[in-house]
Amino acid sequence: MKKILSLLLVALMAIGVNAGNGNKTVTGGPYKVGDYYNDGIKEGIVFVVYDGGYHGKIVSLDESREKWAEYAVWQNATHATSDGGGMGNMNKIKKLPNWKSNYPTFAWCASLGEGWYLPAFDELELIFQNKSIINRRLNEKGYGEIVDDLYWSSTEDVDNSDCAWPVNMSNGYTYYYGKYYFYHVRAVSAF
C-alpha cells in the first residue's frame, strides 16, 4: 500500500497537481531555463538544465543584502575559491568556527533549507545570461526581480583573501571587493 501511495504522489508531481503545499503547484520535468520549479520542498526559477531538463539548478525567489564576511574575519582566507562550485565553497565556509555569524551571505542562503548555497561566480554569470527570462517568471509569480546591481558570489579572491567576487547584474562584469561590503544575495540549489 505504501508503495502505491508513493507512486501516486510521484505521478501527481509529474503532472503538476497541487499536492497540498498551499496554493503553489508542485511541478514536474523536463524543465527549461526560466521555468518555475517546485518539488514541494524547494521553489525557484530554473537557470540551467542538464540531462534533457530533468536536472539543473534553480535560483531563489527571494533575495537579501548581506556582507560576505563580518569585519572581524573579513581578512581571513577561507579557501572558498572555486569559480564554478558554489556548493563546494559553501561546505568550506561551514567548516569554519562561528560560520553563521561570521559569514552572513552563506548563513542567509543556508537559512532557506537543505541544499541551498551561495553561487560561485560562474553560476552567477549563468544567472546574468538568463536574467531577462528569470525576471519575467519572478514577476509572474509576484516576486522581486534580479536588479542591475552587484550580487555576491561565494568565490573568494585567490590573491587577496580579504576580497571576494561579486557579479554586476547590469553588465555581467566580475570585480573583487572587500568582503565587508553589503551587496545583494540570491541562493541557488540543484535539482
N, CA and C atoms as an extended XYZ file, in Angstrom:
573
Properties=species:S:1:pos:R:3:atomname:S:1:resname:S:1:resid:I:1 pbc="F F F"
N         0.823       -1.194        0.000 N   MET     1
C         0.000        0.000        0.000 CA  MET     1
C         0.868        1.260        0.000 C   MET     1
N         1.952        1.214        0.820 N   LYS     2
C         2.857        2.358        0.896 CA  LYS     2
C         3.490        2.650       -0.466 C   LYS     2
N         3.863        1.584       -1.171 N   LYS     3
C         4.488        1.740       -2.479 CA  LYS     3
C         3.505        2.353       -3.482 C   LYS     3
N         2.244        1.961       -3.421 N   ILE     4
C         1.226        2.508       -4.324 CA  ILE     4
C         1.023        3.993       -4.047 C   ILE     4
N         0.973        4.380       -2.767 N   LEU     5
C         0.819        5.788       -2.418 CA  LEU     5
C         2.013        6.610       -2.888 C   LEU     5
N         3.217        6.046       -2.743 N   SER     6
C         4.418        6.746       -3.211 CA  SER     6
C         4.372        6.945       -4.716 C   SER     6
N         3.973        5.916       -5.455 N   LEU     7
C         3.881        6.029       -6.912 CA  LEU     7
C         2.815        7.042       -7.315 C   LEU     7
N         1.697        7.078       -6.593 N   LEU     8
C         0.642        8.039       -6.873 CA  LEU     8
C         1.134        9.465       -6.654 C   LEU     8
N         1.871        9.698       -5.564 N   LEU     9
C         2.417       11.030       -5.295 CA  LEU     9
C         3.393       11.446       -6.393 C   LEU     9
N         4.248       10.537       -6.837 N   VAL    10
C         5.191       10.840       -7.915 CA  VAL    10
C         4.428       11.196       -9.183 C   VAL    10
N         3.371       10.466       -9.485 N   ALA    11
C         2.572       10.740      -10.685 CA  ALA    11
C         1.898       12.103      -10.590 C   ALA    11
N         1.374       12.438       -9.427 N   LEU    12
C         0.754       13.753       -9.246 CA  LEU    12
C         1.767       14.870       -9.426 C   LEU    12
N         2.982       14.677       -8.894 N   MET    13
C         4.026       15.692       -9.041 CA  MET    13
C         4.408       15.852      -10.502 C   MET    13
N         4.456       14.761      -11.235 N   ALA    14
C         4.876       14.813      -12.634 CA  ALA    14
C         3.890       15.590      -13.499 C   ALA    14
N         2.597       15.572      -13.142 N   ILE    15
C         1.625       16.306      -13.960 CA  ILE    15
C         1.292       17.673      -13.384 C   ILE    15
N         1.934       18.041      -12.260 N   GLY    16
C         1.773       19.388      -11.731 CA  GLY    16
C         0.496       19.591      -10.948 C   GLY    16
N        -0.020       18.566      -10.281 N   VAL    17
C        -1.232       18.700       -9.483 CA  VAL    17
C        -0.864       19.259       -8.121 C   VAL    17
N        -1.729       20.120       -7.589 N   ASN    18
C        -1.487       20.689       -6.264 CA  ASN    18
C        -1.419       19.559       -5.255 C   ASN    18
N        -0.287       19.457       -4.565 N   ALA    19
C        -0.079       18.360       -3.620 CA  ALA    19
C        -0.149       18.846       -2.182 C   ALA    19
N        -1.014       19.812       -1.895 N   GLY    20
C        -1.247       20.232       -0.528 CA  GLY    20
C        -0.206       21.180        0.025 C   GLY    20
N         0.507       21.902       -0.790 N   ASN    21
C         1.504       22.848       -0.283 CA  ASN    21
C         0.974       24.270       -0.447 C   ASN    21
N        -0.209       24.520        0.079 N   GLY    22
C        -0.792       25.842       -0.049 CA  GLY    22
C        -1.387       25.991       -1.427 C   GLY    22
N        -1.222       27.164       -2.010 N   ASN    23
C        -1.781       27.398       -3.343 CA  ASN    23
C        -0.717       27.276       -4.431 C   ASN    23
N         0.411       26.676       -4.115 N   LYS    24
C         1.500       26.543       -5.070 CA  LYS    24
C         1.502       25.153       -5.662 C   LYS    24
N         1.605       25.075       -6.944 N   THR    25
C         1.543       23.811       -7.643 CA  THR    25
C         2.907       23.145       -7.690 C   THR    25
N         2.943       21.867       -7.317 N   VAL    26
C         4.155       21.070       -7.464 CA  VAL    26
C         4.343       20.831       -8.962 C   VAL    26
N         5.559       20.992       -9.432 N   THR    27
C         5.829       20.882      -10.857 CA  THR    27
C         6.640       19.633      -11.153 C   THR    27
N         6.696       19.248      -12.414 N   GLY    28
C         7.485       18.102      -12.843 CA  GLY    28
C         8.233       18.412      -14.124 C   GLY    28
N         9.331       17.697      -14.366 N   GLY    29
C        10.166       17.937      -15.538 CA  GLY    29
C         9.636       17.220      -16.756 C   GLY    29
N        10.264       17.405      -17.873 N   PRO    30
C        11.530       18.130      -18.023 CA  PRO    30
C        11.329       19.647      -17.924 C   PRO    30
N        12.391       20.306      -17.460 N   TYR    31
C        12.380       21.752      -17.269 CA  TYR    31
C        13.228       22.421      -18.339 C   TYR    31
N        12.963       23.703      -18.530 N   LYS    32
C        13.819       24.537      -19.373 CA  LYS    32
C        14.136       25.803      -18.594 C   LYS    32
N        15.151       26.515      -19.035 N   VAL    33
C        15.548       27.752      -18.369 CA  VAL    33
C        14.352       28.696      -18.326 C   VAL    33
N        14.120       29.259      -17.148 N   GLY    34
C        13.012       30.186      -16.944 CA  GLY    34
C        11.778       29.541      -16.344 C   GLY    34
N        11.729       28.209      -16.275 N   ASP    35
C        10.572       27.537      -15.683 CA  ASP    35
C        10.551       27.729      -14.175 C   ASP    35
N         9.352       27.747      -13.630 N   TYR    36
C         9.146       27.727      -12.182 CA  TYR    36
C         9.339       26.285      -11.730 C   TYR    36
N        10.089       26.096      -10.643 N   TYR    37
C        10.359       24.772      -10.099 CA  TYR    37
C         9.812       24.710       -8.684 C   TYR    37
N         9.073       23.645       -8.376 N   ASN    38
C         8.578       23.417       -7.025 CA  ASN    38
C         8.412       21.915       -6.837 C   ASN    38
N         9.223       21.339       -5.966 N   ASP    39
C         9.109       19.906       -5.692 CA  ASP    39
C         8.368       19.642       -4.386 C   ASP    39
N         7.735       20.678       -3.845 N   GLY    40
C         7.054       20.556       -2.564 CA  GLY    40
C         7.937       20.917       -1.393 C   GLY    40
N         9.233       21.047       -1.638 N   ILE    41
C        10.196       21.444       -0.600 CA  ILE    41
C        10.941       22.704       -1.023 C   ILE    41
N        11.485       22.683       -2.232 N   LYS    42
C        12.244       23.824       -2.768 CA  LYS    42
C        11.472       24.465       -3.912 C   LYS    42
N        11.545       25.802       -3.965 N   GLU    43
C        10.959       26.553       -5.078 CA  GLU    43
C        12.003       27.492       -5.635 C   GLU    43
N        11.958       27.704       -6.921 N   GLY    44
C        12.866       28.654       -7.540 CA  GLY    44
C        12.592       28.733       -9.024 C   GLY    44
N        13.465       29.473       -9.714 N   ILE    45
C        13.386       29.619      -11.156 CA  ILE    45
C        14.604       28.922      -11.757 C   ILE    45
N        14.372       28.072      -12.734 N   VAL    46
C        15.445       27.299      -13.367 CA  VAL    46
C        16.355       28.245      -14.162 C   VAL    46
N        17.675       28.127      -13.931 N   PHE    47
C        18.614       28.944      -14.704 CA  PHE    47
C        19.604       28.126      -15.513 C   PHE    47
N        19.651       26.820      -15.303 N   VAL    48
C        20.469       25.934      -16.130 CA  VAL    48
C        19.876       24.527      -16.029 C   VAL    48
N        19.937       23.768      -17.138 N   VAL    49
C        19.415       22.402      -17.142 CA  VAL    49
C        20.445       21.431      -17.699 C   VAL    49
N        20.317       20.166      -17.268 N   TYR    50
C        21.141       19.059      -17.723 CA  TYR    50
C        20.220       17.853      -17.962 C   TYR    50
N        20.756       16.814      -18.525 N   ASP    51
C        20.042       15.535      -18.658 CA  ASP    51
C        18.642       15.712      -19.238 C   ASP    51
N        18.555       16.471      -20.329 N   GLY    52
C        17.273       16.643      -21.001 CA  GLY    52
C        16.253       17.434      -20.206 C   GLY    52
N        16.713       18.221      -19.237 N   GLY    53
C        15.807       19.055      -18.441 CA  GLY    53
C        15.349       18.423      -17.145 C   GLY    53
N        15.834       17.237      -16.826 N   TYR    54
C        15.429       16.579      -15.582 CA  TYR    54
C        16.327       16.919      -14.399 C   TYR    54
N        17.456       17.551      -14.664 N   HIS    55
C        18.347       18.034      -13.614 CA  HIS    55
C        18.831       19.419      -14.010 C   HIS    55
N        19.225       20.184      -13.022 N   GLY    56
C        19.726       21.526      -13.270 CA  GLY    56
C        19.852       22.274      -11.970 C   GLY    56
N        19.726       23.606      -12.067 N   LYS    57
C        19.839       24.465      -10.888 CA  LYS    57
C        18.759       25.528      -10.930 C   LYS    57
N        18.320       25.909       -9.734 N   ILE    58
C        17.323       26.968       -9.584 CA  ILE    58
C        17.917       28.106       -8.777 C   ILE    58
N        17.400       29.301       -9.017 N   VAL    59
C        17.763       30.477       -8.231 CA  VAL    59
C        16.581       30.795       -7.326 C   VAL    59
N        16.865       31.288       -6.135 N   SER    60
C        15.834       31.554       -5.136 CA  SER    60
C        14.852       32.628       -5.597 C   SER    60
N        13.646       32.549       -5.077 N   LEU    61
C        12.601       33.524       -5.386 CA  LEU    61
C        12.843       34.845       -4.663 C   LEU    61
N        13.490       34.779       -3.518 N   ASP    62
C        13.760       35.961       -2.696 CA  ASP    62
C        15.249       36.279       -2.705 C   ASP    62
N        15.564       37.454       -2.200 N   GLU    63
C        16.968       37.836       -2.037 CA  GLU    63
C        17.135       38.650       -0.777 C   GLU    63
N        18.372       38.935       -0.439 N   SER    64
C        18.715       39.729        0.733 CA  SER    64
C        19.881       40.635        0.365 C   SER    64
N        20.280       41.481        1.274 N   ARG    65
C        21.512       42.278        1.161 CA  ARG    65
C        22.336       41.955        2.392 C   ARG    65
N        23.530       41.453        2.160 N   GLU    66
C        24.377       40.986        3.262 CA  GLU    66
C        25.838       41.308        2.975 C   GLU    66
N        26.642       41.239        4.029 N   LYS    67
C        28.098       41.272        3.890 CA  LYS    67
C        28.565       39.845        3.627 C   LYS    67
N        29.629       39.704        2.853 N   TRP    68
C        30.203       38.373        2.636 CA  TRP    68
C        30.762       37.851        3.951 C   TRP    68
N        31.460       38.743        4.680 N   ALA    69
C        32.054       38.364        5.968 CA  ALA    69
C        31.984       39.549        6.925 C   ALA    69
N        31.906       39.239        8.188 N   GLU    70
C        31.934       40.279        9.215 CA  GLU    70
C        33.338       40.877        9.295 C   GLU    70
N        33.408       42.095        9.777 N   TYR    71
C        34.665       42.831        9.822 CA  TYR    71
C        35.755       42.073       10.582 C   TYR    71
N        35.387       41.358       11.638 N   ALA    72
C        36.372       40.645       12.465 CA  ALA    72
C        37.118       39.556       11.699 C   ALA    72
N        36.496       39.011       10.640 N   VAL    73
C        37.119       37.899        9.918 CA  VAL    73
C        37.300       38.165        8.427 C   VAL    73
N        36.991       39.356        7.980 N   TRP    74
C        36.978       39.605        6.534 CA  TRP    74
C        38.332       39.403        5.869 C   TRP    74
N        39.427       39.548        6.608 N   GLN    75
C        40.752       39.367        6.016 CA  GLN    75
C        41.233       37.918        6.058 C   GLN    75
N        40.506       37.050        6.728 N   ASN    76
C        40.913       35.643        6.848 CA  ASN    76
C        40.654       34.898        5.545 C   ASN    76
N        41.610       34.076        5.136 N   ALA    77
C        41.420       33.223        3.957 CA  ALA    77
C        40.485       32.076        4.323 C   ALA    77
N        39.488       31.842        3.485 N   THR    78
C        38.547       30.735        3.718 CA  THR    78
C        38.816       29.573        2.768 C   THR    78
N        39.570       29.818        1.713 N   HIS    79
C        39.866       28.837        0.662 CA  HIS    79
C        38.617       28.443       -0.129 C   HIS    79
N        37.595       29.300       -0.077 N   ALA    80
C        36.380       29.119       -0.880 CA  ALA    80
C        36.619       29.822       -2.214 C   ALA    80
N        37.459       29.235       -3.047 N   THR    81
C        37.936       29.918       -4.253 CA  THR    81
C        37.456       29.292       -5.561 C   THR    81
N        36.546       28.334       -5.495 N   SER    82
C        36.069       27.700       -6.719 CA  SER    82
C        35.271       28.684       -7.561 C   SER    82
N        35.549       28.697       -8.871 N   ASP    83
C        34.820       29.571       -9.792 CA  ASP    83
C        33.421       29.048      -10.085 C   ASP    83
N        33.280       27.730      -10.177 N   GLY    84
C        32.011       27.159      -10.611 CA  GLY    84
C        31.347       26.243       -9.610 C   GLY    84
N        31.937       26.064       -8.451 N   GLY    85
C        31.399       25.134       -7.462 CA  GLY    85
C        30.957       25.813       -6.189 C   GLY    85
N        29.826       26.479       -6.252 N   GLY    86
C        29.322       27.195       -5.082 CA  GLY    86
C        29.052       26.295       -3.891 C   GLY    86
N        28.581       25.068       -4.147 N   MET    87
C        28.324       24.154       -3.032 CA  MET    87
C        29.627       23.782       -2.341 C   MET    87
N        30.697       23.582       -3.102 N   GLY    88
C        31.998       23.304       -2.503 CA  GLY    88
C        32.485       24.471       -1.657 C   GLY    88
N        32.288       25.695       -2.159 N   ASN    89
C        32.653       26.880       -1.372 CA  ASN    89
C        31.827       26.943       -0.090 C   ASN    89
N        30.537       26.655       -0.203 N   MET    90
C        29.646       26.671        0.965 CA  MET    90
C        30.126       25.665        2.013 C   MET    90
N        30.500       24.476        1.567 N   ASN    91
C        30.962       23.451        2.505 CA  ASN    91
C        32.248       23.868        3.214 C   ASN    91
N        33.130       24.589        2.527 N   LYS    92
C        34.350       25.088        3.172 CA  LYS    92
C        34.009       26.116        4.245 C   LYS    92
N        33.060       26.991        3.960 N   ILE    93
C        32.650       28.009        4.940 CA  ILE    93
C        32.019       27.343        6.162 C   ILE    93
N        31.200       26.327        5.937 N   LYS    94
C        30.513       25.653        7.048 CA  LYS    94
C        31.481       24.973        8.018 C   LYS    94
N        32.714       24.729        7.595 N   LYS    95
C        33.707       24.115        8.475 CA  LYS    95
C        34.413       25.138        9.368 C   LYS    95
N        34.186       26.423        9.119 N   LEU    96
C        34.857       27.477        9.890 CA  LEU    96
C        34.113       27.746       11.197 C   LEU    96
N        34.845       28.144       12.250 N   PRO    97
C        34.194       28.444       13.520 CA  PRO    97
C        33.188       29.603       13.369 C   PRO    97
N        32.048       29.460       14.012 N   ASN    98
C        31.018       30.511       14.046 CA  ASN    98
C        30.631       30.980       12.649 C   ASN    98
N        30.571       30.076       11.691 N   TRP    99
C        30.343       30.466       10.305 CA  TRP    99
C        29.031       31.219       10.110 C   TRP    99
N        27.997       30.847       10.840 N   LYS   100
C        26.701       31.511       10.641 CA  LYS   100
C        26.746       32.986       11.035 C   LYS   100
N        27.482       33.314       12.062 N   SER   101
C        27.564       34.722       12.467 CA  SER   101
C        28.675       35.473       11.734 C   SER   101
N        29.715       34.779       11.304 N   ASN   102
C        30.841       35.444       10.640 CA  ASN   102
C        30.673       35.615        9.130 C   ASN   102
N        29.826       34.802        8.500 N   TYR   103
C        29.677       34.824        7.042 CA  TYR   103
C        28.186       34.938        6.680 C   TYR   103
N        27.643       36.169        6.794 N   PRO   104
C        26.198       36.374        6.646 CA  PRO   104
C        25.603       35.951        5.302 C   PRO   104
N        26.331       36.115        4.203 N   THR   105
C        25.771       35.706        2.913 CA  THR   105
C        25.506       34.194        2.893 C   THR   105
N        26.439       33.443        3.406 N   PHE   106
C        26.318       31.991        3.433 CA  PHE   106
C        25.217       31.562        4.405 C   PHE   106
N        25.143       32.229        5.561 N   ALA   107
C        24.106       31.906        6.546 CA  ALA   107
C        22.718       32.172        5.976 C   ALA   107
N        22.560       33.283        5.239 N   TRP   108
C        21.249       33.585        4.660 CA  TRP   108
C        20.848       32.493        3.670 C   TRP   108
N        21.773       32.083        2.813 N   CYS   109
C        21.462       31.025        1.840 CA  CYS   109
C        21.095       29.726        2.563 C   CYS   109
N        21.844       29.360        3.578 N   ALA   110
C        21.566       28.128        4.326 CA  ALA   110
C        20.215       28.197        5.037 C   ALA   110
N        19.782       29.399        5.401 N   SER   111
C        18.505       29.550        6.114 CA  SER   111
C        17.310       29.170        5.245 C   SER   111
N        17.507       29.082        3.928 N   LEU   112
C        16.421       28.701        3.026 CA  LEU   112
C        16.135       27.202        3.080 C   LEU   112
N        17.057       26.425        3.633 N   GLY   113
C        16.840       24.991        3.780 CA  GLY   113
C        17.960       24.166        3.174 C   GLY   113
N        17.808       22.868        3.293 N   GLU   114
C        18.807       21.915        2.814 CA  GLU   114
C        19.060       22.090        1.314 C   GLU   114
N        20.340       22.141        0.943 N   GLY   115
C        20.714       22.182       -0.465 CA  GLY   115
C        20.868       23.569       -1.065 C   GLY   115
N        20.494       24.620       -0.342 N   TRP   116
C        20.662       25.981       -0.858 CA  TRP   116
C        22.059       26.473       -0.528 C   TRP   116
N        22.673       27.205       -1.456 N   TYR   117
C        24.025       27.710       -1.241 CA  TYR   117
C        24.237       29.006       -2.012 C   TYR   117
N        25.320       29.709       -1.661 N   LEU   118
C        25.711       30.930       -2.353 CA  LEU   118
C        26.438       30.534       -3.636 C   LEU   118
N        25.958       30.997       -4.797 N   PRO   119
C        26.562       30.549       -6.058 CA  PRO   119
C        27.987       31.067       -6.243 C   PRO   119
N        28.803       30.265       -6.893 N   ALA   120
C        30.132       30.714       -7.322 CA  ALA   120
C        29.942       31.700       -8.477 C   ALA   120
N        30.999       32.442       -8.833 N   PHE   121
C        30.762       33.489       -9.827 CA  PHE   121
C        30.415       32.955      -11.204 C   PHE   121
N        30.861       31.768      -11.598 N   ASP   122
C        30.425       31.202      -12.885 CA  ASP   122
C        28.923       30.919      -12.884 C   ASP   122
N        28.404       30.476      -11.734 N   GLU   123
C        26.964       30.242      -11.626 CA  GLU   123
C        26.192       31.559      -11.695 C   GLU   123
N        26.723       32.590      -11.057 N   LEU   124
C        26.084       33.911      -11.138 CA  LEU   124
C        26.111       34.450      -12.562 C   LEU   124
N        27.169       34.193      -13.300 N   GLU   125
C        27.219       34.640      -14.693 CA  GLU   125
C        26.154       33.937      -15.537 C   GLU   125
N        25.856       32.673      -15.247 N   LEU   126
C        24.753       31.986      -15.938 CA  LEU   126
C        23.411       32.635      -15.605 C   LEU   126
N        23.253       33.034      -14.356 N   ILE   127
C        22.026       33.745      -13.966 CA  ILE   127
C        21.944       35.063      -14.719 C   ILE   127
N        23.057       35.781      -14.809 N   PHE   128
C        23.068       37.040      -15.564 CA  PHE   128
C        22.663       36.798      -17.019 C   PHE   128
N        23.214       35.776      -17.639 N   GLN   129
C        22.910       35.489      -19.051 CA  GLN   129
C        21.426       35.196      -19.270 C   GLN   129
N        20.754       34.701      -18.243 N   ASN   130
C        19.334       34.349      -18.355 CA  ASN   130
C        18.447       35.272      -17.526 C   ASN   130
N        18.982       36.424      -17.166 N   LYS   131
C        18.282       37.331      -16.242 CA  LYS   131
C        16.914       37.764      -16.758 C   LYS   131
N        16.781       38.086      -18.025 N   SER   132
C        15.507       38.605      -18.516 CA  SER   132
C        14.402       37.551      -18.406 C   SER   132
N        14.689       36.310      -18.760 N   ILE   133
C        13.662       35.264      -18.658 CA  ILE   133
C        13.379       34.910      -17.195 C   ILE   133
N        14.410       34.928      -16.355 N   ILE   134
C        14.217       34.687      -14.919 CA  ILE   134
C        13.348       35.784      -14.328 C   ILE   134
N        13.656       37.046      -14.667 N   ASN   135
C        12.877       38.166      -14.132 CA  ASN   135
C        11.423       38.130      -14.588 C   ASN   135
N        11.179       37.730      -15.826 N   ARG   136
C         9.793       37.587      -16.296 CA  ARG   136
C         9.017       36.613      -15.418 C   ARG   136
N         9.643       35.477      -15.138 N   ARG   137
C         8.969       34.467      -14.314 CA  ARG   137
C         8.829       34.940      -12.868 C   ARG   137
N         9.843       35.611      -12.333 N   LEU   138
C         9.733       36.163      -10.971 CA  LEU   138
C         8.556       37.120      -10.882 C   LEU   138
N         8.406       37.982      -11.895 N   ASN   139
C         7.271       38.915      -11.928 CA  ASN   139
C         5.939       38.181      -11.974 C   ASN   139
N         5.860       37.165      -12.821 N   GLU   140
C         4.621       36.380      -12.927 CA  GLU   140
C         4.236       35.757      -11.599 C   GLU   140
N         5.225       35.359      -10.818 N   LYS   141
C         4.982       34.713       -9.526 CA  LYS   141
C         4.856       35.718       -8.383 C   LYS   141
N         5.023       37.017       -8.675 N   GLY   142
C         4.847       38.051       -7.654 CA  GLY   142
C         6.073       38.309       -6.788 C   GLY   142
N         7.244       37.960       -7.289 N   TYR   143
C         8.490       38.179       -6.542 CA  TYR   143
C         9.302       39.294       -7.183 C   TYR   143
N        10.223       39.867       -6.400 N   GLY   144
C        11.084       40.927       -6.898 CA  GLY   144
C        12.106       40.417       -7.895 C   GLY   144
N        12.461       41.278       -8.836 N   GLU   145
C        13.423       40.935       -9.886 CA  GLU   145
C        14.855       40.941       -9.383 C   GLU   145
N        15.707       40.310      -10.159 N   ILE   146
C        17.151       40.455      -10.003 CA  ILE   146
C        17.466       41.838      -10.557 C   ILE   146
N        18.038       42.702       -9.744 N   VAL   147
C        18.223       44.103      -10.120 CA  VAL   147
C        19.599       44.336      -10.732 C   VAL   147
N        19.760       45.465      -11.391 N   ASP   148
C        21.031       45.845      -12.017 CA  ASP   148
C        21.981       46.386      -10.956 C   ASP   148
N        22.570       45.497      -10.202 N   ASP   149
C        23.465       45.871       -9.113 CA  ASP   149
C        24.405       44.691       -8.851 C   ASP   149
N        25.260       44.824       -7.860 N   LEU   150
C        26.224       43.778       -7.531 CA  LEU   150
C        25.589       42.695       -6.662 C   LEU   150
N        25.900       41.432       -6.994 N   TYR   151
C        25.457       40.260       -6.242 CA  TYR   151
C        26.688       39.477       -5.818 C   TYR   151
N        26.741       39.126       -4.547 N   TRP   152
C        27.870       38.360       -4.048 CA  TRP   152
C        27.903       36.956       -4.644 C   TRP   152
N        29.096       36.525       -5.013 N   SER   153
C        29.328       35.119       -5.308 CA  SER   153
C        30.016       34.518       -4.087 C   SER   153
N        30.132       33.210       -4.064 N   SER   154
C        30.834       32.531       -2.971 CA  SER   154
C        32.330       32.450       -3.221 C   SER   154
N        32.792       33.016       -4.324 N   THR   155
C        34.185       32.865       -4.739 CA  THR   155
C        35.080       33.930       -4.115 C   THR   155
N        35.968       33.483       -3.245 N   GLU   156
C        36.960       34.361       -2.627 CA  GLU   156
C        38.090       34.603       -3.627 C   GLU   156
N        38.669       35.788       -3.603 N   ASP   157
C        39.788       36.087       -4.492 CA  ASP   157
C        41.014       35.277       -4.065 C   ASP   157
N        41.659       34.633       -5.012 N   VAL   158
C        42.811       33.775       -4.726 CA  VAL   158
C        44.002       34.594       -4.223 C   VAL   158
N        44.219       35.778       -4.798 N   ASP   159
C        45.391       36.589       -4.455 CA  ASP   159
C        45.164       37.538       -3.282 C   ASP   159
N        43.907       37.889       -3.025 N   ASN   160
C        43.582       38.838       -1.940 CA  ASN   160
C        42.508       38.205       -1.064 C   ASN   160
N        42.901       37.539       -0.001 N   SER   161
C        41.939       36.816        0.826 CA  SER   161
C        40.957       37.747        1.529 C   SER   161
N        41.216       39.054        1.494 N   ASP   162
C        40.271       39.997        2.089 CA  ASP   162
C        39.174       40.408        1.101 C   ASP   162
N        39.187       39.833       -0.100 N   CYS   163
C        38.213       40.179       -1.139 CA  CYS   163
C        37.498       38.933       -1.665 C   CYS   163
N        36.308       39.166       -2.207 N   ALA   164
C        35.547       38.121       -2.898 CA  ALA   164
C        34.984       38.744       -4.166 C   ALA   164
N        34.377       37.909       -5.017 N   TRP   165
C        33.970       38.321       -6.354 CA  TRP   165
C        32.454       38.468       -6.500 C   TRP   165
N        31.933       39.694       -6.458 N   PRO   166
C        30.532       39.880       -6.852 CA  PRO   166
C        30.423       39.981       -8.374 C   PRO   166
N        29.217       39.771       -8.887 N   VAL   167
C        28.932       39.927      -10.310 CA  VAL   167
C        27.953       41.083      -10.458 C   VAL   167
N        28.259       41.980      -11.403 N   ASN   168
C        27.374       43.103      -11.682 CA  ASN   168
C        26.266       42.624      -12.617 C   ASN   168
N        25.042       42.632      -12.141 N   MET   169
C        23.925       42.114      -12.931 CA  MET   169
C        23.411       43.110      -13.973 C   MET   169
N        24.065       44.252      -14.102 N   SER   170
C        23.700       45.158      -15.195 CA  SER   170
C        24.530       44.883      -16.447 C   SER   170
N        25.750       44.313      -16.264 N   ASN   171
C        26.611       44.085      -17.429 CA  ASN   171
C        27.356       42.751      -17.395 C   ASN   171
N        27.225       41.982      -16.315 N   GLY   172
C        27.877       40.684      -16.211 CA  GLY   172
C        29.333       40.722      -15.789 C   GLY   172
N        29.868       41.920      -15.524 N   TYR   173
C        31.274       42.017      -15.131 CA  TYR   173
C        31.474       41.497      -13.713 C   TYR   173
N        32.653       40.923      -13.490 N   THR   174
C        33.022       40.500      -12.146 CA  THR   174
C        34.112       41.438      -11.629 C   THR   174
N        34.082       41.689      -10.364 N   TYR   175
C        35.039       42.554       -9.689 CA  TYR   175
C        35.444       41.854       -8.406 C   TYR   175
N        36.520       42.290       -7.797 N   TYR   176
C        36.748       41.815       -6.436 CA  TYR   176
C        36.694       43.019       -5.509 C   TYR   176
N        35.991       42.820       -4.406 N   TYR   177
C        35.774       43.880       -3.416 CA  TYR   177
C        35.973       43.303       -2.025 C   TYR   177
N        36.187       44.205       -1.071 N   GLY   178
C        36.306       43.808        0.329 CA  GLY   178
C        35.059       43.078        0.794 C   GLY   178
N        35.258       42.009        1.528 N   LYS   179
C        34.159       41.141        1.949 CA  LYS   179
C        33.194       41.805        2.928 C   LYS   179
N        33.539       42.970        3.446 N   TYR   180
C        32.688       43.630        4.448 CA  TYR   180
C        31.626       44.535        3.829 C   TYR   180
N        31.561       44.637        2.494 N   TYR   181
C        30.531       45.440        1.834 CA  TYR   181
C        29.201       44.690        1.771 C   TYR   181
N        28.118       45.460        1.799 N   PHE   182
C        26.775       44.903        1.636 CA  PHE   182
C        26.415       44.876        0.151 C   PHE   182
N        26.110       43.685       -0.376 N   TYR   183
C        25.611       43.540       -1.740 CA  TYR   183
C        24.425       42.574       -1.720 C   TYR   183
N        23.773       42.460       -2.852 N   HIS   184
C        22.633       41.564       -2.977 CA  HIS   184
C        23.088       40.109       -2.892 C   HIS   184
N        22.158       39.257       -2.455 N   VAL   185
C        22.431       37.828       -2.329 CA  VAL   185
C        21.214       37.047       -2.832 C   VAL   185
N        21.439       36.139       -3.762 N   ARG   186
C        20.439       35.148       -4.194 CA  ARG   186
C        21.062       33.774       -3.991 C   ARG   186
N        20.290       32.856       -3.481 N   ALA   187
C        20.768       31.488       -3.290 CA  ALA   187
C        20.434       30.639       -4.506 C   ALA   187
N        21.152       29.541       -4.675 N   VAL   188
C        20.859       28.573       -5.722 CA  VAL   188
C        20.818       27.175       -5.114 C   VAL   188
N        20.192       26.262       -5.835 N   SER   189
C        20.120       24.875       -5.408 CA  SER   189
C        20.018       23.975       -6.634 C   SER   189
N        20.557       22.794       -6.523 N   ALA   190
C        20.468       21.814       -7.606 CA  ALA   190
C        19.182       21.008       -7.481 C   ALA   190
N        18.712       20.508       -8.621 N   PHE   191
C        17.571       19.575       -8.601 CA  PHE   191
C        17.880       18.388       -9.505 C   PHE   191
